């Protein structure tokens, strides 16, 4: 038994440092529902923090040693600095401390059935799809999702059934702390190479995650690197999905509603199982939907009800999320931050009925920008207009000497600014009726869209 699992059998009072984080809040909600006495702290007011408070969990704004109180265990977000006063105090007091991923793993082991969705791209969308399908089919599932699912108005929920659906992120191998009964592998692509160093290491990490699955692995049978990973999973049930009819689940007769929203027949080993019109744009969502369908079917969901629920899915928060229309100009936001994600998002946007597509991109991490610079340039050229921010370094120091101007030099007509206010004003002055402006990136680029909306609402 894991140390944290053993402690969770005896402790009752748990303190969360950074409880308002998108990854922390759902875990707090689940433990609260299971009867633990929780407290928390954070530095910023957020919607998730309000959600935690509404559960009756006491939260302190600002982090100080005394916030630990009489906690018997402390859980902290991975973004925490080692000199955080609460973390330091807990360790000095001898209180057991665990990074969030360790608690996440323990939570997955509290459920008999855990569907873990991993992949370089599409995790949040597919995890949201599976959750929506199960709920629509009457399965009262719990969930931990990387973005907000509009159906539940949050990025997680606590259900009554012995089922949980979780988004499993490969960064720093944190998904290897989870204990899935079913592992869903969407794709394996070059990312986080500052950590994994080589593609072989990255593929091996996904192989280890597949091997963790107790009951089955659901995988993209058209993706060569995924096939290599699944081959490491050992002798267990394997279910494939993809475009090719050699897969267990595949799509036939694919067309596009309004040029961008996939419509297709759902096929299982030669038998038609249903017909679906997705509410999310882009052909890549055919694969996400097939993965979700395979997972829902394996979970025993009523397929007719599950497919009806899938058709009602309009996207997770920050996944081609339409924020509003002003003077005939559509403002949207998307989490895409890898060239492959930018490509499918911008291609979907270009197929829609807009005069021009404006890509407002925030490069995220110096290492990714440096390693994939030419790939970023190639896919951003799909847009009619490209506006960029400076690189958001996040956890990194710029040892690569990489800057946005180097990316802008490769994209004719692109511009970049070092201020969100300047970008919002530039867009306000240059957008025209019929345009789509979409902010792109996993950092805080969405704030530009909000600033632009404020300008239109003046």
C-alpha positions in Angstrom: 0.0 0.0 0.0 1.2 3.5 -0.8 2.2 5.7 2.1 -0.5 8.3 1.3 -3.2 5.6 1.0 -2.3 4.3 4.4 -2.4 7.8 6.0 -5.8 8.5 4.4 -7.2 5.6 6.3 -6.3 7.2 9.7 -6.1 11.0 9.2 -9.2 13.3 9.1 -7.8 16.8 8.9 -6.1 17.8 5.6 -4.8 21.2 4.6 -4.5 22.2 0.9 -1.9 24.8 -0.1 -3.2 26.3 -3.3 -6.7 24.9 -2.9 -8.2 27.1 -5.6 -6.1 25.6 -8.4 -7.9 23.8 -11.2 -6.3 20.6 -10.3 -6.7 20.9 -6.5 -10.3 22.0 -6.3 -11.9 18.7 -7.6 -9.7 16.6 -5.3 -10.8 18.7 -2.3 -14.4 18.3 -3.4 -14.1 14.5 -3.5 -12.4 14.2 -0.1 -14.9 16.6 1.4 -17.7 14.4 0.1 -15.9 11.4 1.7 -16.0 13.0 5.1 -12.6 14.5 5.5 -12.2 17.9 7.4 -10.5 20.2 5.0 -8.9 23.6 5.1 -7.1 25.6 2.4 -5.2 28.7 1.4 -4.5 30.5 -1.8 -3.1 33.8 -3.1 -5.8 34.8 -5.6 -9.5 35.0 -5.7 -10.9 32.6 -8.4 -14.1 30.9 -9.4 -12.8 27.6 -8.1 -12.0 29.2 -4.8 -15.6 30.3 -4.5 -16.7 26.8 -5.3 -14.5 25.4 -2.5 -15.9 28.0 0.0 -19.5 27.1 -1.1 -18.8 23.6 0.1 -18.2 24.9 3.6 -14.4 24.4 3.4 -12.6 27.3 5.3 -10.2 29.1 3.0 -7.6 31.8 3.9 -6.3 34.2 1.3 -2.5 34.6 1.7 -0.2 31.9 2.9 1.3 31.9 6.4 2.7 29.3 8.7 -0.3 29.5 11.1 -2.7 28.5 8.4 -1.6 24.8 8.9 -3.5 24.7 12.2 -3.9 21.2 13.5 -3.8 19.5 10.0 -2.7 15.9 10.0 -1.7 16.0 6.3 -0.7 18.8 3.9 -1.2 18.6 0.1 0.4 21.2 -2.1 0.3 22.2 -5.7 3.3 21.5 -7.9 3.6 25.2 -8.7 4.6 25.9 -5.1 8.1 27.2 -4.3 10.1 25.2 -1.7 10.3 28.2 0.7 6.5 28.6 0.9 5.9 29.4 4.6 3.1 26.9 5.0 5.1 24.1 3.4 8.1 24.9 5.5 6.0 25.0 8.7 4.4 21.7 7.9 7.7 20.0 7.5 9.1 21.6 10.6 6.1 20.3 12.5 6.6 16.8 11.1 3.2 16.9 9.3 3.3 14.6 6.3 3.3 16.6 3.0 2.4 15.4 -0.5 2.4 17.0 -3.9 -0.9 17.0 -5.6 -0.2 14.1 -8.0 0.3 11.8 -5.1 -3.1 12.6 -3.7 -4.6 12.4 -7.1 -3.3 8.8 -7.4 -4.7 8.0 -4.0 -8.1 9.4 -5.0 -8.2 7.2 -8.1 -7.6 4.1 -5.9 -10.8 5.0 -3.9 -12.9 4.0 -6.9 -13.3 0.5 -8.3 -13.5 1.9 -11.8 -11.2 4.7 -13.0 -11.0 5.8 -16.7 -7.7 7.7 -17.2 -7.4 9.7 -20.4 -3.9 10.6 -21.6 -2.3 11.8 -24.7 -0.3 14.8 -26.0 -3.4 16.4 -27.5 -7.1 16.2 -26.7 -7.1 15.1 -23.1 -9.4 17.7 -21.7 -11.9 17.4 -24.6 -12.0 13.6 -24.4 -12.2 13.5 -20.6 -15.1 15.9 -20.9 -16.8 13.9 -23.6 -16.6 10.7 -21.5 -17.9 12.4 -18.4 -20.8 13.9 -20.3 -21.7 10.6 -22.0 -21.7 8.7 -18.7 -23.8 11.3 -17.0 -26.2 11.3 -19.9 -26.5 7.5 -19.7 -27.3 7.7 -16.0 -23.9 6.8 -14.6 -23.3 9.1 -11.5 -19.6 9.4 -12.1 -17.0 11.5 -10.4 -14.6 13.4 -12.6 -11.4 15.4 -12.5 -11.0 17.4 -15.8 -8.3 19.9 -16.9 -10.9 22.4 -18.1 -14.4 23.5 -17.2 -17.2 21.2 -18.5 -20.3 23.5 -19.1 -22.7 20.6 -18.2 -21.5 20.7 -14.6 -20.1 24.3 -14.5 -16.8 23.1 -13.1 -13.7 21.0 -13.9 -14.7 18.2 -11.5 -17.6 16.6 -9.7 -18.3 14.0 -7.0 -20.8 11.3 -8.0 -22.4 8.4 -6.0 -21.3 5.6 -8.3 -18.0 3.6 -8.0 -16.7 5.4 -11.2 -14.3 8.3 -11.8 -13.1 9.8 -15.1 -9.8 11.6 -14.9 -7.5 13.6 -17.2 -4.0 12.0 -16.9 -1.2 14.5 -17.8 2.2 13.1 -18.8 4.3 16.1 -17.7 7.0 15.1 -15.3 5.5 11.6 -15.3 2.7 12.6 -12.9 0.3 10.3 -14.7 2.3 7.4 -13.4 1.0 8.2 -9.9 -2.6 7.2 -11.0 -4.2 3.8 -10.8 -6.5 3.5 -13.8 -8.7 0.5 -14.5 -8.9 1.7 -18.1 -6.1 3.7 -19.8 -7.2 5.7 -22.8 -4.2 6.8 -25.0 -5.2 9.4 -27.6 -1.8 10.1 -29.3 1.9 10.5 -28.5 3.6 13.5 -30.0 6.8 15.5 -29.3 6.2 17.6 -26.2 7.8 18.2 -22.8 11.1 17.1 -24.3 12.9 19.4 -21.8 11.9 16.7 -19.3 11.8 13.5 -21.4 14.8 14.4 -23.5 14.1 11.8 -26.2 11.0 10.5 -28.0 11.9 7.0 -26.9 11.7 8.1 -23.2 8.3 9.8 -23.9 6.9 6.7 -25.6 8.2 4.6 -22.7 6.3 6.8 -20.2 3.1 6.2 -22.1 3.9 2.5 -22.2 4.2 2.5 -18.4 0.9 4.3 -18.1 -0.8 1.7 -20.3 0.8 -1.1 -18.2 -0.9 0.4 -15.1 -4.4 -0.3 -16.5 -6.0 -3.1 -14.6 -8.8 -4.0 -17.1 -8.2 -2.5 -20.6 -6.2 -0.1 -22.8 -8.2 1.9 -25.3 -5.8 3.4 -27.9 -5.4 5.2 -31.2 -4.7 2.4 -33.6 -3.6 4.8 -36.4 -0.8 6.4 -34.4 2.6 4.7 -34.7 4.0 6.0 -31.4 0.9 5.0 -29.5 1.2 1.5 -30.9 4.7 1.4 -29.7 3.6 2.4 -26.2 0.7 0.0 -26.1 3.0 -2.9 -27.0 4.6 -2.3 -23.6 1.3 -2.8 -21.8 1.6 -6.6 -21.5 -1.2 -9.1 -22.0 -4.4 -7.3 -21.2 -7.6 -6.3 -23.1 -6.8 -3.8 -25.9 -9.4 -1.8 -27.8 -8.4 0.3 -30.7 -10.1 3.4 -32.4 -9.2 5.4 -35.5 -10.1 6.2 -39.0 -9.0 2.9 -40.5 -11.6 0.1 -40.5 -9.0 -2.2 -39.1 -9.7 -0.6 -35.7 -12.3 -1.9 -33.3 -14.1 1.5 -33.3 -14.0 3.7 -36.4 -15.9 6.4 -38.3 -17.6 6.0 -41.7 -19.2 8.6 -44.0 -17.6 11.6 -42.4 -19.0 14.9 -43.5 -18.9 18.4 -42.0 -21.9 20.5 -40.8 -21.3 24.2 -41.6 -17.9 23.2 -43.0 -16.3 22.3 -39.6 -18.6 20.2 -37.3 -18.0 16.5 -37.9 -21.0 14.2 -38.8 -20.3 10.5 -39.1 -21.5 6.9 -38.6 -20.1 5.2 -35.5 -18.8 1.7 -36.4 -17.7 -1.2 -34.2 -16.1 -4.1 -36.0 -18.2 -3.7 -39.1 -21.5 -2.9 -37.3 -23.1 0.5 -37.2 -23.6 1.6 -33.6 -25.0 5.0 -34.2 -24.8 8.3 -36.1 -23.3 11.4 -34.5 -23.2 15.2 -35.3 -20.6 16.7 -33.0 -21.0 20.2 -31.5 -17.3 20.8 -31.6 -15.4 21.8 -34.8 -12.5 20.0 -36.4 -11.8 16.6 -37.8 -9.5 15.8 -34.9 -12.6 15.7 -32.7 -13.7 12.6 -34.6 -10.8 10.7 -33.0 -11.5 12.2 -29.6 -15.2 11.2 -29.9 -14.3 7.6 -30.9 -12.0 7.3 -27.9 -14.8 8.6 -25.6 -17.4 6.3 -27.2 -15.1 3.3 -26.7 -14.6 4.2 -23.1 -18.3 4.8 -22.4 -19.1 1.5 -24.1 -16.5 -0.4 -22.0 -18.0 1.2 -18.9 -21.3 -0.4 -19.8 -23.1 2.9 -20.7 -26.4 2.7 -22.7 -25.0 3.7 -26.1 -28.1 5.4 -27.5 -28.2 7.7 -24.4 -24.5 8.2 -24.4 -24.4 9.3 -28.1 -27.3 11.7 -27.5 -25.2 13.2 -24.6 -22.2 13.4 -26.9 -24.1 15.4 -29.5 -25.0 17.9 -26.7 -21.3 18.5 -25.9 -20.3 21.9 -27.1 -16.7 21.9 -25.9 -14.8 22.3 -22.6 -13.7 25.7 -21.3 -10.9 27.2 -23.4 -11.4 24.7 -26.2 -12.5 26.8 -29.1 -14.7 28.6 -26.7 -16.8 31.4 -28.2 -16.7 34.3 -25.8 -19.0 36.7 -27.7 -19.7 38.6 -30.9 -19.3 42.4 -31.1 -19.9 44.5 -34.2 -20.0 41.4 -36.3 -16.6 40.3 -34.9 -16.4 36.9 -33.1 -14.1 36.5 -30.2 -12.9 33.0 -29.2 -10.3 31.4 -27.0 -8.5 28.1 -27.2 -5.9 26.3 -25.0 -3.8 25.1 -28.0 -0.1 25.5 -27.3 1.6 22.9 -29.3 2.0 23.1 -33.1 -0.2 20.0 -33.7 -3.0 21.6 -31.6 -2.6 25.0 -33.3 -2.8 23.3 -36.7 -6.1 21.5 -36.1 -7.7 24.5 -34.3 -6.7 27.0 -37.1 -7.7 24.6 -39.9 -11.1 24.2 -38.3 -11.5 28.0 -37.9 -10.5 28.5 -41.6 -13.2 26.1 -42.7 -15.9 28.2 -40.9 -17.7 31.1 -42.4 -15.4 33.9 -41.3 -13.8 36.6 -43.5 -10.5 36.5 -41.8 -9.0 34.4 -38.9 -6.8 36.3 -36.5 -4.5 34.1 -34.4 -3.4 35.8 -31.1 -0.7 33.5 -29.8 1.2 33.3 -26.5 4.2 31.0 -26.8 4.5 28.9 -23.6 7.9 27.9 -22.2 11.2 28.8 -23.7 12.2 25.1 -24.3 9.1 24.3 -26.3 9.4 27.5 -28.4 13.0 26.9 -29.1 12.7 23.2 -29.9 9.6 23.6 -32.2 10.2 27.1 -33.6 9.9 26.2 -37.3 6.8 24.1 -36.6 5.1 27.0 -34.8 5.9 29.3 -37.7 4.5 26.8 -40.2 1.1 26.3 -38.5 0.6 29.9 -37.5 0.8 30.8 -41.2 -2.6 29.1 -41.6 -4.2 32.2 -40.0 -4.8 35.3 -42.0 -3.4 37.5 -39.3 -0.9 36.6 -36.5 -0.4 38.7 -33.4 1.9 37.4 -30.6 2.9 38.1 -27.1 6.3 37.6 -25.5 7.0 34.0 -24.4 5.5 33.0 -21.1 8.4 31.2 -19.4 6.4 29.7 -16.6 8.7 27.4 -14.6 11.7 28.0 -16.9 14.6 30.4 -17.2 15.5 31.6 -20.7 18.7 29.7 -21.1 17.8 29.2 -24.7 18.0 32.9 -25.6 14.8 32.6 -27.5 12.4 35.5 -28.0 9.1 36.1 -29.8 10.7 38.3 -32.4 12.6 35.3 -33.7 9.3 33.5 -34.4 7.7 36.7 -35.9 10.6 36.9 -38.4 9.5 33.6 -39.8 5.8 34.6 -40.3 5.3 37.3 -42.9 3.0 40.1 -41.8 2.9 39.0 -38.1 3.3 41.4 -35.3 4.2 41.1 -31.6 3.8 43.3 -28.5 5.0 43.0 -24.9 1.8 44.3 -23.4 -1.7 42.7 -23.3 -3.2 46.2 -23.2 -1.4 47.1 -26.4 -2.5 44.0 -28.2 -6.1 44.5 -27.2 -6.0 48.0 -28.5 -4.3 46.9 -31.7 -7.0 44.3 -32.3 -9.8 46.8 -31.5 -8.3 49.2 -34.1 -7.9 46.6 -36.8 -10.6 43.9 -36.5 -13.4 44.1 -39.1 -16.9 42.8 -39.4 -16.9 39.1 -40.3 -13.5 38.4 -38.6 -12.8 35.7 -36.0 -10.2 36.6 -33.3 -9.0 33.6 -31.3 -6.5 33.7 -28.5 -4.3 30.7 -28.4 -2.1 29.3 -25.6 -2.1 27.5 -22.2 -1.0 30.5 -20.2 -2.9 33.7 -19.5 -3.5 34.9 -23.1 -7.2 34.6 -22.6 -6.9 37.9 -20.7 -6.4 39.7 -24.0 -9.8 38.5 -25.2 -11.4 39.8 -21.9 -9.6 43.1 -22.4 -10.9 43.4 -25.9 -14.4 42.6 -24.8 -14.2 45.4 -22.3 -13.2 47.8 -25.1 -16.2 46.8 -27.1 -18.5 47.2 -24.1 -17.3 50.8 -23.3 
